[in-house]
Amino acid sequence: MKTMFAAIMMGAAALVPAPVQAGAVLQASSARPEADRLVAVMLADAAMMDVAGRAFTYGMEQQLANDPATQKLYAANPGMKEHVAGQVRTEFLKVMKAELPALRGDVSQLIQADMTAPEITDARTFLESATGRKMAAQMYRSIGDKPDQSQEQMQQAAMASLMRSLTPEDYPALLAFGGSPAAQKLQALNPKITAASQVWSSRLIAANEARMKTLAAQSAAEFLKGKK
């Protein structure tokens, strides 16, 4: 789960390995509105909830594969697994959605510090384009389908999937953005964004992991009680 949250942040710059170019950076107060709008696109509720839901399902299956006792309990009680998973997933997504503004704020501050308002606008314009949305969707899919990959593996998988999905109409926009100062600045920001997202996710997990385990146990007990 920790790597999932961090890797989500990498999608916007996954295709831009060029070195950062020099450029004047506006004061944070001047760039803030544009930075907030960019982060709202990068971390939109719908996309984040989708990837988190699929990552949750994957993580639960991985945990279950290493827990013979729970496997046996679920096998003996058809429907129990779905009941427990449904309740815990709902609560997990509720908590994550409530905490997303804090992550957006952290990432926005990083962007404001290192990018000019025009660069931020250029990045948002690309990510809102058909090609940008396609790129983000492939990245999110790679994260959600297998969130325990390394960030490098996720990016490689997303790149391979993206390249298969590109049409001739996508290349001009992709190449233009990939060579732009905005893309290069985002690429240079990746380590800082990753570190910030790891701190955020660690805090989220520490605050909620015990409660999620308790909820899972209560849901299981509730299901068994209902069978009597």
Residue frames relative to the residue before (quaternion, step in Angstrom):
aa qw qx qy qz dx dy dz
M 1.0000 0.0000 0.0000 0.0000 0.00 0.00 0.00
K 0.6251 0.5530 -0.3534 0.4226 3.59 0.97 -0.81
T 0.6974 0.4556 -0.2853 0.4739 3.59 0.86 -0.89
M 0.5647 0.6026 -0.3954 0.4021 3.58 1.10 -0.56
F 0.6954 0.4701 -0.2902 0.4595 3.58 0.77 -1.00
A 0.6559 0.5110 -0.3219 0.4528 3.57 0.94 -0.79
A 0.6984 0.4958 -0.2822 0.4321 3.56 0.86 -0.95
I 0.5331 0.6253 -0.4097 0.3962 3.58 1.12 -0.52
M 0.6805 0.5273 -0.2843 0.4220 3.54 1.03 -0.83
M 0.6221 0.6020 -0.3364 0.3707 3.58 1.17 -0.41
G 0.5172 0.7130 -0.3952 0.2608 3.57 1.14 -0.51
A 0.6646 0.5438 -0.3254 0.3959 3.57 0.87 -0.85
A 0.7853 0.2903 -0.1587 0.5233 3.60 1.11 -0.54
A 0.3370 0.7969 -0.4625 0.1938 3.59 1.22 0.20
L 0.7591 0.3954 -0.1963 0.4785 3.59 1.11 -0.60
V 0.6719 0.5185 -0.2834 0.4466 3.59 1.19 0.16
P 0.0079 0.8583 -0.5124 0.0273 3.61 0.32 1.23
A 0.4409 0.7089 -0.4645 0.2955 3.64 1.20 -0.02
P 0.5706 -0.6032 0.4242 0.3614 3.62 -1.11 0.59
V 0.5781 -0.5903 0.4295 0.3646 3.55 -1.17 0.54
Q 0.3158 -0.7365 0.5682 0.1869 3.55 -1.08 0.76
A 0.5477 -0.6080 0.4569 0.3486 3.54 -1.17 0.58
G 0.2050 0.7732 -0.5847 0.1353 3.55 -1.14 0.60
A 0.5432 -0.6215 0.4472 0.3445 3.54 -1.08 0.64
V 0.2347 -0.7656 0.5870 0.1191 3.56 -1.01 0.88
L 0.4000 -0.7216 0.5117 0.2396 3.57 -0.79 0.98
Q 0.6143 -0.5106 0.4291 0.4217 3.52 -1.25 0.29
A 0.6344 -0.5767 0.3568 0.3709 3.57 -1.07 0.78
S 0.6367 0.5468 -0.3422 0.4224 3.58 0.98 -0.79
S 0.6641 0.5006 -0.3067 0.4629 3.60 1.10 -0.66
A 0.7349 0.4280 -0.2274 0.4743 3.57 1.00 -0.81
R 0.4760 0.7332 -0.4207 0.2426 3.59 1.16 -0.42
P 0.6651 0.5026 -0.3544 0.4235 3.67 0.71 -0.85
E 0.6802 0.4747 -0.2941 0.4749 3.57 0.92 -0.88
A 0.6345 0.5298 -0.3355 0.4518 3.60 0.99 -0.77
D 0.6465 0.5149 -0.3214 0.4622 3.58 0.96 -0.84
R 0.6589 0.5003 -0.3154 0.4648 3.58 1.00 -0.79
L 0.6337 0.5238 -0.3341 0.4609 3.59 1.01 -0.75
V 0.6781 0.4870 -0.2956 0.4643 3.58 0.86 -0.92
A 0.6050 0.5525 -0.3569 0.4487 3.59 1.08 -0.65
V 0.6540 0.4792 -0.3083 0.4977 3.58 1.13 -0.63
M 0.6670 0.5153 -0.2997 0.4470 3.58 0.92 -0.93
L 0.8003 0.1988 -0.0675 0.5616 3.56 1.01 -0.88
A 0.0793 0.8228 -0.5528 0.1056 3.55 0.81 1.03
D 0.6171 -0.5845 0.3831 0.3617 3.56 -1.02 0.80
A 0.6839 0.5078 -0.3093 0.4228 3.59 0.75 -1.04
A 0.6813 0.4817 -0.2943 0.4660 3.58 0.88 -0.91
M 0.6796 0.4974 -0.2955 0.4510 3.57 0.90 -0.90
M 0.6606 0.4946 -0.3171 0.4674 3.57 0.98 -0.77
D 0.6341 0.5308 -0.3333 0.4528 3.58 1.03 -0.73
V 0.7047 0.4503 -0.2795 0.4716 3.57 0.77 -0.99
A 0.6441 0.5178 -0.3294 0.4566 3.59 1.00 -0.72
G 0.6452 0.5246 -0.3240 0.4512 3.59 1.00 -0.76
R 0.6851 0.4608 -0.2896 0.4842 3.57 0.94 -0.85
A 0.6328 0.5186 -0.3319 0.4695 3.57 1.06 -0.71
F 0.6117 0.5451 -0.3455 0.4575 3.58 1.06 -0.71
T 0.6564 0.5096 -0.3102 0.4617 3.58 0.91 -0.92
Y 0.6479 0.5119 -0.3140 0.4686 3.58 0.95 -0.86
G 0.6807 0.5034 -0.2953 0.4427 3.57 0.87 -0.96
M 0.6399 0.5219 -0.3270 0.4596 3.56 1.01 -0.78
E 0.6531 0.5054 -0.3177 0.4659 3.58 0.96 -0.81
Q 0.6414 0.5194 -0.3275 0.4599 3.59 1.02 -0.73
Q 0.6541 0.5005 -0.3093 0.4754 3.57 0.98 -0.81
L 0.6582 0.5209 -0.3065 0.4488 3.54 0.97 -0.87
A 0.6127 0.5693 -0.3428 0.4277 3.59 1.07 -0.70
N 0.7386 0.3728 -0.2089 0.5214 3.57 1.19 -0.53
D 0.6682 0.4607 -0.2859 0.5095 3.57 1.26 0.33
P 0.1863 -0.8335 0.5112 0.0968 3.62 0.29 1.26
A 0.6330 0.5505 -0.3469 0.4194 3.59 0.97 -0.76
T 0.6843 0.4581 -0.2866 0.4897 3.58 0.92 -0.85
Q 0.5833 0.5622 -0.3685 0.4561 3.58 1.06 -0.65
K 0.6725 0.4980 -0.2913 0.4636 3.55 0.91 -0.95
L 0.6425 0.5268 -0.3183 0.4564 3.58 1.00 -0.85
Y 0.6745 0.4872 -0.2924 0.4714 3.57 0.92 -0.89
A 0.6384 0.5349 -0.3258 0.4475 3.57 1.01 -0.81
A 0.6928 0.4728 -0.2667 0.4748 3.55 1.06 -0.77
N 0.7699 0.2721 -0.1440 0.5591 3.58 1.25 -0.34
P 0.2052 -0.8146 0.5315 0.1086 3.59 0.22 1.24
G 0.7701 0.3208 -0.2630 0.4845 3.53 -0.92 0.94
M 0.5472 0.6409 -0.3945 0.3663 3.59 1.19 -0.41
K 0.6361 0.5400 -0.3282 0.4429 3.56 0.94 -0.88
E 0.6795 0.4877 -0.2909 0.4646 3.58 0.87 -0.94
H 0.6277 0.5443 -0.3283 0.4494 3.58 1.06 -0.79
V 0.6892 0.4704 -0.2772 0.4763 3.57 0.83 -1.00
A 0.6706 0.5076 -0.3025 0.4485 3.56 0.83 -0.98
G 0.6531 0.5350 -0.3195 0.4303 3.57 0.94 -0.85
Q 0.6932 0.4720 -0.2876 0.4626 3.57 0.88 -0.89
V 0.6824 0.4762 -0.2975 0.4680 3.59 0.90 -0.89
R 0.6334 0.5303 -0.3389 0.4503 3.60 0.97 -0.80
T 0.6418 0.5321 -0.3267 0.4453 3.58 0.92 -0.88
E 0.6908 0.4671 -0.2799 0.4757 3.56 0.90 -0.90
F 0.6177 0.5515 -0.3324 0.4515 3.56 1.03 -0.82
L 0.6915 0.4660 -0.2805 0.4753 3.59 0.86 -0.93
K 0.6082 0.5494 -0.3477 0.4553 3.57 1.07 -0.68
V 0.6712 0.4909 -0.2923 0.4724 3.57 0.92 -0.93
M 0.6664 0.5112 -0.3105 0.4451 3.56 0.88 -0.92
K 0.6501 0.5144 -0.3220 0.4573 3.59 0.90 -0.86
A 0.6565 0.5177 -0.3101 0.4527 3.58 0.99 -0.80
E 0.7209 0.4414 -0.2407 0.4770 3.58 1.11 -0.68
L 0.4759 0.7060 -0.4287 0.3020 3.61 1.19 -0.26
P 0.6119 0.5544 -0.3832 0.4139 3.66 0.91 -0.65
A 0.6275 0.5331 -0.3422 0.4527 3.59 1.04 -0.70
L 0.6542 0.4935 -0.3113 0.4811 3.58 0.98 -0.82
R 0.6385 0.5252 -0.3308 0.4551 3.56 0.93 -0.84
G 0.6491 0.5243 -0.3173 0.4506 3.56 0.98 -0.81
D 0.6458 0.5206 -0.3175 0.4595 3.57 0.97 -0.85
V 0.6924 0.4724 -0.2768 0.4699 3.57 0.87 -0.97
S 0.6174 0.5502 -0.3447 0.4441 3.58 1.01 -0.76
Q 0.6482 0.5218 -0.3235 0.4504 3.58 0.94 -0.82
L 0.6427 0.5173 -0.3223 0.4641 3.58 1.00 -0.78
I 0.6616 0.5033 -0.3037 0.4655 3.56 0.95 -0.88
Q 0.6393 0.5365 -0.3252 0.4445 3.58 0.94 -0.87
A 0.6813 0.5215 -0.2939 0.4212 3.58 0.97 -0.85
D 0.8071 0.3266 -0.1269 0.4752 3.58 1.03 -0.78
M 0.7551 0.3403 -0.1981 0.5242 3.62 1.19 -0.25
T 0.4509 -0.6554 0.5301 0.2934 3.54 -1.18 0.60
A 0.6602 -0.5094 0.3696 0.4100 3.55 -1.24 0.39
P 0.6594 0.4903 -0.3398 0.4576 3.67 0.88 -0.74
E 0.6309 0.5240 -0.3386 0.4612 3.61 1.01 -0.72
I 0.6441 0.5178 -0.3159 0.4659 3.55 0.99 -0.85
T 0.6411 0.5195 -0.3163 0.4680 3.57 0.99 -0.83
D 0.6378 0.5280 -0.3249 0.4571 3.59 0.98 -0.83
A 0.6551 0.5102 -0.3118 0.4618 3.58 0.96 -0.85
R 0.6655 0.4971 -0.3071 0.4644 3.56 0.93 -0.87
T 0.6293 0.5425 -0.3353 0.4441 3.57 0.97 -0.84
F 0.6623 0.4913 -0.3106 0.4727 3.59 0.96 -0.83
L 0.6942 0.4857 -0.2927 0.4433 3.58 0.81 -0.94
E 0.6725 0.4668 -0.2986 0.4906 3.59 1.18 -0.44
S 0.5390 0.6147 -0.4065 0.4080 3.60 1.27 -0.12
A 0.6775 -0.4766 0.3540 0.4342 3.58 -1.25 0.25
T 0.6692 0.4894 -0.3019 0.4707 3.60 0.95 -0.84
G 0.6541 0.5144 -0.3126 0.4580 3.58 0.97 -0.82
R 0.6497 0.5033 -0.3182 0.4725 3.56 0.98 -0.81
K 0.6250 0.5334 -0.3353 0.4610 3.57 1.04 -0.73
M 0.6491 0.5224 -0.3107 0.4574 3.57 0.95 -0.89
A 0.6732 0.4939 -0.2948 0.4647 3.57 0.89 -0.95
A 0.6426 0.5356 -0.3270 0.4396 3.58 0.95 -0.85
Q 0.6563 0.5039 -0.3148 0.4651 3.58 0.98 -0.82
M 0.6416 0.5192 -0.3238 0.4626 3.57 1.00 -0.79
Y 0.6732 0.4943 -0.2990 0.4617 3.56 0.86 -0.93
R 0.6359 0.5316 -0.3304 0.4515 3.56 1.00 -0.79
S 0.6527 0.5136 -0.3124 0.4611 3.58 0.96 -0.84
I 0.6477 0.5114 -0.3110 0.4715 3.56 1.05 -0.77
G 0.7217 0.4688 -0.2603 0.4377 3.56 0.74 -1.05
D 0.6655 0.5226 -0.3154 0.4296 3.57 1.01 -0.76
K 0.8035 -0.0096 0.0259 0.5946 3.59 1.08 -0.65
P 0.0721 -0.8703 0.4866 0.0253 3.59 0.42 1.20
D 0.6356 0.5327 -0.3514 0.4344 3.62 1.18 -0.19
Q 0.4122 0.6707 -0.4977 0.3642 3.58 1.21 0.32
S 0.5431 -0.5515 0.4916 0.3990 3.53 -1.27 0.23
Q 0.6459 -0.5169 0.3783 0.4153 3.56 -1.22 0.37
E 0.6275 0.5339 -0.3373 0.4554 3.56 1.03 -0.74
Q 0.6557 0.5042 -0.3107 0.4682 3.58 0.96 -0.84
M 0.6340 0.5289 -0.3288 0.4585 3.58 0.99 -0.80
Q 0.6706 0.4944 -0.3019 0.4633 3.56 0.91 -0.90
Q 0.6450 0.5159 -0.3251 0.4606 3.58 0.99 -0.80
A 0.6580 0.5014 -0.3063 0.4709 3.57 0.97 -0.87
A 0.6546 0.5065 -0.3113 0.4670 3.56 0.98 -0.86
M 0.6409 0.5281 -0.3232 0.4538 3.58 0.98 -0.84
A 0.6651 0.5024 -0.3086 0.4582 3.58 0.89 -0.95
S 0.6650 0.4963 -0.2997 0.4708 3.56 0.96 -0.88
L 0.6480 0.5233 -0.3176 0.4532 3.56 0.98 -0.84
M 0.6643 0.5175 -0.3166 0.4366 3.58 0.86 -0.92
R 0.6416 0.5190 -0.3225 0.4637 3.57 1.10 -0.68
S 0.7246 0.4549 -0.2415 0.4579 3.56 1.10 -0.67
L 0.5253 0.6629 -0.4129 0.3378 3.60 1.20 -0.32
T 0.2023 -0.7345 0.6352 0.1267 3.52 -1.23 0.65
P 0.6892 -0.4707 0.3232 0.4462 3.64 -1.16 0.27
E 0.6266 0.5572 -0.3417 0.4244 3.58 1.09 -0.61
D 0.6392 0.5578 -0.3276 0.4158 3.60 1.16 -0.51
Y 0.6125 0.6322 -0.3562 0.3136 3.58 0.96 -0.80
P 0.6449 0.5180 -0.3656 0.4267 3.67 0.78 -0.76
A 0.6849 0.4764 -0.2919 0.4676 3.60 0.87 -0.92
L 0.6642 0.5156 -0.3067 0.4460 3.56 0.95 -0.88
L 0.6853 0.4755 -0.2840 0.4729 3.58 0.91 -0.91
A 0.6398 0.5273 -0.3293 0.4519 3.58 0.98 -0.79
F 0.6916 0.4564 -0.2862 0.4812 3.57 0.88 -0.88
G 0.6410 0.5593 -0.3316 0.4079 3.59 0.94 -0.85
G 0.7363 0.3949 -0.2297 0.4991 3.58 1.11 -0.59
S 0.5256 0.6647 -0.3962 0.3534 3.56 1.26 0.04
P 0.6220 -0.5296 0.4122 0.4034 3.60 -1.20 0.40
A 0.6073 0.5698 -0.3597 0.4209 3.61 1.03 -0.74
A 0.6842 0.4756 -0.2881 0.4719 3.59 0.86 -0.95
Q 0.6639 0.5117 -0.3072 0.4506 3.55 0.97 -0.82
K 0.6304 0.5174 -0.3301 0.4753 3.56 1.07 -0.70
L 0.6400 0.5174 -0.3299 0.4625 3.59 0.96 -0.80
Q 0.6342 0.5304 -0.3277 0.4572 3.55 0.99 -0.83
A 0.6742 0.4918 -0.2926 0.4669 3.57 0.92 -0.88
L 0.6562 0.5238 -0.3006 0.4524 3.58 1.16 -0.61
N 0.4453 0.7442 -0.4341 0.2439 3.60 1.17 -0.43
P 0.6770 0.4886 -0.3340 0.4376 3.67 0.73 -0.86
K 0.6626 0.4965 -0.3103 0.4670 3.59 0.97 -0.80
I 0.6551 0.5064 -0.3106 0.4668 3.56 0.97 -0.86
T 0.6337 0.5314 -0.3240 0.4595 3.55 1.00 -0.82
A 0.6652 0.5040 -0.3061 0.4581 3.57 0.89 -0.92
A 0.6621 0.5080 -0.3058 0.4584 3.58 0.95 -0.87
S 0.6784 0.4848 -0.2974 0.4651 3.57 0.95 -0.83
Q 0.6171 0.5340 -0.3470 0.4623 3.59 1.11 -0.58
V 0.6306 0.5133 -0.3280 0.4810 3.56 1.02 -0.77
W 0.6543 0.5174 -0.3045 0.4599 3.57 0.95 -0.90
S 0.7032 0.4636 -0.2837 0.4585 3.58 0.80 -0.96
S 0.6227 0.5300 -0.3464 0.4596 3.60 1.03 -0.72
R 0.6460 0.5121 -0.3141 0.4709 3.55 1.02 -0.80
L 0.6452 0.5235 -0.3130 0.4601 3.57 0.98 -0.86
I 0.6738 0.4978 -0.2921 0.4613 3.56 0.90 -0.93
A 0.6597 0.5200 -0.3129 0.4433 3.57 0.88 -0.95
A 0.7026 0.4804 -0.2648 0.4532 3.56 1.02 -0.83
N 0.8171 0.3094 -0.1147 0.4727 3.60 1.08 -0.62
E 0.4888 0.7012 -0.4335 0.2853 3.61 1.15 -0.36
A 0.6679 0.4995 -0.3111 0.4558 3.59 0.86 -0.93
R 0.6585 0.5111 -0.3131 0.4551 3.58 0.97 -0.85
M 0.6391 0.5206 -0.3325 0.4582 3.59 1.02 -0.72
K 0.6437 0.5101 -0.3203 0.4721 3.57 1.01 -0.78
T 0.6417 0.5140 -0.3179 0.4722 3.57 1.02 -0.80
L 0.6445 0.5185 -0.3194 0.4622 3.57 0.98 -0.84
A 0.6327 0.5289 -0.3362 0.4549 3.59 0.98 -0.79
A 0.6645 0.4972 -0.2998 0.4705 3.58 0.95 -0.89
Q 0.6596 0.5025 -0.3073 0.4669 3.59 0.97 -0.83
S 0.6441 0.5224 -0.3218 0.4569 3.58 1.01 -0.78
A 0.6375 0.5192 -0.3213 0.4699 3.56 1.03 -0.79
A 0.6643 0.4986 -0.3003 0.4690 3.57 0.94 -0.90
E 0.6298 0.5412 -0.3196 0.4564 3.56 1.05 -0.80
F 0.6513 0.5157 -0.3113 0.4615 3.55 1.00 -0.85
L 0.6827 0.4801 -0.2939 0.4659 3.58 0.87 -0.93
K 0.6257 0.5302 -0.3409 0.4596 3.60 1.03 -0.71
G 0.6601 0.5259 -0.3039 0.4419 3.56 1.01 -0.79
K 0.6301 0.5477 -0.3305 0.4403 3.59 1.20 -0.43
K 0.5938 0.6022 -0.3640 0.3902 3.56 1.19 -0.47
